[in-house]
Structure formats: structure tokens, C-alpha cells
Amino acid sequence: MPPAFALAARSRVDPLPFFIAAFCLLWSSAFAVAKVALIDCPPLILLATRFMLAGAVMLGAAAVSGAQWRLTRRDLAVFAVLGIANNALYLGLNYVGMLSVSAGVAALIASANPVLTAVFAAFFLGERMTWRKAAGLALGVGGVAAIVARRVTAGTDSLTGIVLVVAALVALVGGTILFKRLAPKGGLWVGNGVQNLAGGMAVAPFAFAFESIGEVVPSWHLIAAQAYLVLLVSVFAYLLWFHLLTASGATAASAYHFLMPPLAMLFGWQLLGERVTLADLIGIIPVALGIYLVTRPAARSAHPPDARRGSVERLS
């Protein structure tokens, strides 16, 4: 456990609610902050530099902390593949899609990750599809579809951008299933560091082939947004997420995703002036309820959940 979390754990005040709030705010704000950065930088160049910087920070932290560096060739290859799926494809498609889609809608689609994961897990991992998960799937997909259809019809968001963001979600869920099937072994810092570097190396050739450094407009907004995405989202928010996994278990921690859509739309409105209508807010309700139904524990277990099992699984 990181020293800051260990110190907080020894204090009299329970820090868990503060960690939950910090994680939800950081994770949901990442979409709007990314779109701020996209004003001054092409998406693939932005991502390649973000991944490389985040990977360097994580591997540097691993070296300083004396973390275990031993990885088999198989684990190294698995982490590289996960980096392509969870970093390069997921965020690459997302960032390109957000050029013509609002940050709030991109976050809304991405928040359906637990719902779609339940479906993929039923087909590829043999996990049981209960009536509760099926109801959550119907509510989640129905809510997202209603909001997306209305905004595309109104011309607020591009259909092409929506397709890219949905494809990004499929890549993320695919990476999650691969992680569960292949179960690579490795430390938090090293595993995520390798994933980020692999994602950066996968994106870089496309960035230099289709974009130009001359398109980058140096500005304090760009520097601040990129620093926020690298340090607070890619690094610090991940520490918070894995602490929440340890403190409350994977299923309970995943339930925090139902808070993401309204928070993301709030950040889109505050930072970018994106329009949020009453219909959008109403449409969020079935999505949040669907996510809750899919992630809610079916019954209390006498044994604590194995939170570390997903120690390097990518969220968003």
C-alpha cells in the first residue's frame, strides 16, 4: 500500500469516502480535460506522448520503490497486447471520436463498460448471465441508445464519432476479457508501465503518419491538460482505483461507475460549455441503474473478495 494510503488508514477518520470521491472526480473529468487538450494538439500525438510519459513515470517509480521487475516473456507479451487493446485502441478511438462527439456522451458510452463486460464474460468466460445482469444490460444499452439517437438526430454529435467511441468501448471490454483469460503476473507499477509504453509505441507510427508536429499549438492549456492526464489520471487515479479494489472489493468498486455519466456531463458543461438537456439527464437514470444492477453483489460472501486479482486491469 502506498505510504499516503497507509498513513490515512491509521488515522481516526475513515478516508475511504474521500478516496471514492477523488477517484470519481478524476476519472469522470478525464474526458473533458482530454477534449481541452485536443483543441491544441492532434489526438494521436497527444496520446503517444501521454502513454510514453505515464509509462516512464510508472517504471521510474517501480525502480525507486524496489518493486519486483521479473516478468516472463509470456507476461511481457500479454501486457504488451493489453496495452494495445486498453490503451492504444480504446483511447485512440475515443480521442479521434471526441473530435466530433461531446465529452459527456463519450463518457456515457464508456461508462457502459461493466454492462458490456458482463455480456462478453457470459460468452467467453462462462460466467452466468442472471436475470439481474440481463435487466441491467437492457437498461444500460437502452439508455445509451436513447441519448445517442436523440443527439445524432439533433445534429449535436456525429454518427461517425459515436461509432468510433463505441468501437473504443468494445476494445476496452475485449482487453478486460483477455486479462481475465490470460491472467498475467506482475507488479502494479511494472505491469501498467509496460502497458503504457506498448500503447505509446503502437500509436506513435500512426501519429507521425497521419498528423504533424506542426499542428501542435504550444499553450498553457495543453501543458496543464497533459500533465493532468499523465499524473492525476494515468498514475494517481490508478493508485486510488487499486486501493479501492483492496478496501471494498472488485464488484463494489466497479459500482462506482454509475456515478460517472452525470459527473462527466457536468465537467463537459463546466470546462467546454457543452449543452446538457433535461432529456440527457433523464436518459442517464436507466444507464446508472443498469450499471448498478450489473455490478451489485448478488449475496454477501463469508470470505473477503480477492481484490488483487485485477491489479493491472484497465478501466478507462
VONU-742666 format. One record per residue (C-alpha): x, y, z. Coordinates in steps of 0.001 Angstrom, whole numbers, padded with zeros to 6 digits, always signed. Example, Ala and Ser with C-alpha at 12.3 -4.5 7.8 and 13.67 -1.06 7.14 Angstrom:
BEGIN
+012300-004500+007800 +013670-001060+007140 
END
This chain:
BEGIN
+000000+000000+000000 +001400+003464-000859 +002614+005420+002230 -000095+008096+001871 -002829+005468+001964 -001154+003617+004847 -000968+006836+006884 -004604+007633+006142 -005593+004101+007125 -004090+004632+010593 -005973+007885+011173 -009205+008011+013120 -011207+009451+010234 -012227+006858+007655 -010562+008081+004416 -012464+005723+002101 -015274+008185+001204 -012646+010804+000281 -010769+008311-001895 -014013+007321-003625 -014885+010966-004286 -011372+011724-005579 -011381+008724-007908 -014822+009505-009352 -013917+013155-009925 -010581+012354-011568 -011900+009560-013758 -015031+011373-014929 -013147+014622-015594 -010591+012904-017865 -012907+013084-020901 -013462+016841-020679 -009788+017519-019871 -008746+015404-022884 -011024+017446-025108 -009413+020646-023775 -006023+019237-024826 -007399+018246-028246 -008042+021923-029016 -004282+022478-029324 -002963+019018-030197 -003946+016242-032633 -005347+013183-030836 -002734+010565-031707 +000255+012781-030912 -001426+013683-027622 -001932+010016-026762 +001522+008837-027822 +003190+011410-025569 +000760+010689-022719 +001457+006953-022830 +005220+007376-023064 +005317+009854-020179 +002986+007760-017988 +004987+004599-018738 +008255+006340-017847 +006780+007647-014565 +005443+004214-013587 +008625+002305-014428 +010684+005021-012718 +008517+004692-009611 +008976+000912-009759 +012761+001335-009872 +012793+003807-006964 +010450+001711-004796 +012359-001505-005432 +009340-003234-006971 +009646-006710-008466 +010835-006444-012080 +010791-010101-013018 +008456-010736-015937 +008366-013860-018063 +008342-013466-021837 +004714-014580-021810 +003696-011956-019230 +005624-009260-021093 +003833-010191-024328 +000443-010275-022589 +000977-006836-021054 +002010-005506-024467 -001169-006895-026066 -003258-005408-023237 -001533-002078-023812 -002561-002166-027474 -006184-003048-026622 -006712-000991-023462 -004517+001988-024265 -003866+002333-027997 -007217+001126-029367 -009507+002233-026537 -008160+005741-026010 -007037+006154-029616 -010525+005532-030986 -012016+007545-028133 -009836+010602-028745 -010446+010590-032501 -014169+010129-031863 -014231+013037-029424 -013252+015401-032219 -016924+015218-033247 -018595+013902-030087 -019110+015696-026782 -017018+014631-023801 -020197+013868-021848 -021539+011426-024451 -018119+009758-024833 -018011+009233-021070 -021601+007972-021051 -020769+005297-023636 -017531+004343-021878 -019364+004017-018544 -021283+001071-020002 -018060-000939-019643 -019333-003101-016719 -022576-003820-018597 -020900-004938-021828 -018225-006829-019884 -020969-008928-018260 -022189-009953-021734 -018710-010793-023043 -017907-012686-019846 -021002-014852-020322 -019872-015852-023819 -016098-016095-023416 -015543-016816-019713 -018584-018934-018985 -019866-016545-016317 -023548-016858-015528 -025926-014329-017086 -028500-013773-014351 -031839-012022-014750 -030398-009093-012801 -027481-008730-015241 -029851-009104-018204 -032104-006360-016813 -029037-004153-016236 -027900-004778-019808 -031292-003807-021218 -031454-000630-019119 -027851+000374-019834 -027953-000196-023581 -031444+001288-023875 -030476+004448-022009 -027292+004992-024019 -029091+004286-027309 -031874+006763-026481 -029462+009595-025666 -027198+008881-028650 -030094+008612-031129 -031584+011904-029956 -028262+013765-030137 -027357+012365-033581 -030805+013295-034912 -030441+016797-033480 -027004+017145-035073 -025313+017651-031694 -022952+014696-032160 -021569+012943-035240 -022635+009388-036061 -019077+008604-037202 -017717+009835-033894 -020289+007753-031999 -019252+004629-033942 -015597+005261-033054 -016397+005722-029359 -018491+002520-029323 -015626+000663-031049 -013335+002031-028331 -015627+000553-025681 -015530-002847-027416 -011703-002689-027439 -011669-001906-023709 -014026-004768-022884 -012005-007083-025129 -008877-006142-023187 -010657-006861-019915 -011668-010344-021111 -008137-011016-022360 -006745-010032-018974 -009087-012426-017189 -008339-015258-019616 -004576-014821-019758 -004036-013673-016124 -000541-012163-016457 +001586-011885-013335 +003380-008683-012495 +003510-005746-010121 +001183-002778-010354 +003843-000289-011452 +005704-002565-013861 +002579-004077-015472 +000912-000739-016096 +004209+000811-017152 +004675-001846-019840 +001075-001405-020994 +001533+002344-021379 +004822+002033-023249 +003336-000613-025557 +000338+001622-026191 +002603+004572-026935 +004738+002582-029372 +001600+001279-031115 +000103+004754-031530 +003304+006624-032470 +003642+005332-036088 +000048+006346-036853 +000558+009716-035157 +003556+010557-037335 +001929+009108-040474 -001369+010987-040257 -000569+014003-038070 +002128+016644-037960 +004060+018185-035082 +003319+021499-036780 -000341+021047-035852 +000538+021263-032148 -000131+024697-030691 +002002+025153-027547 -000151+026616-024797 -000523+026509-021052 -003915+024850-021543 -002281+021975-023425 +000580+021577-020930 -001767+021653-017941 -004229+019228-019533 -001495+016749-020492 +000096+016951-017032 -003335+016321-015508 -003944+013293-017746 -000499+011785-017140 -000011+012404-013414 -003504+012634-011967 -005383+010207-014249 -002885+007652-015586 -000887+007468-012347 -002715+008822-009278 -006248+007748-010248 -004886+004256-010837 -003414+004177-007331 -006799+005240-005984 -008589+002576-008048 -006389-000265-006830 -006701+000976-003252 -010487+000900-003640 -010227-002642-005020 -008319-003631-001902 -010593-001784+000518 -014010-002674-000895 -013546-005461-003436 -013747-005528-007220 -017536-005767-007526 -018305-002961-005098 -015587-000765-006579 -016953-001277-010103 -020323+000014-008904 -018787+003494-008642 -019060+003652-012444 -022742+004545-012160 -021633+007952-010863 -019523+008668-013953 -022115+009756-016578 -023622+012693-014630 -020206+013817-013379 -018698+013642-016886 -021542+015709-018343 -021063+018227-015529 -017358+018578-016368 -018182+018866-020077 -020570+021714-019284 -018145+023469-016908 -014921+023166-018938 -016215+023140-022505 -019642+024737-022335 -021255+021555-023680 -025028+021714-023676 -026791+019296-021330 -030544+018968-021735 -033190+017597-019411 -033587+014634-021792 -029875+013832-021339 -030206+013857-017556 -033317+011662-017672 -031565+009254-020046 -028691+008867-017572 -031035+007315-014987 -031550+003927-016719 -027841+003799-017601 -026801+004335-013983 -029398+001846-012774 -028233-000724-015340 -024603-000350-014230 -025681-000729-010611 -027650-003914-011326 -024749-005484-013199 -022133-004642-010559 -024217-005097-007388 -023123-008142-005378 -025700-010941-005590 -025109-012015-001996 -022680-011353+000795 -019778-013759+000953 -018188-015042+004134 -014781-014604+002541 -013292-011242+001527 -013016-010681-002230 -009671-011198-003877 -009159-007585-004853 -005644-008035-006140 -006759-010407-008900 -007369-007445-011206 -004333-005469-010190 -003394-004383-013691 -006782-004401-015389 -007536-001283-017365 -010679+000760-016698 -010927+003603-018983 
END
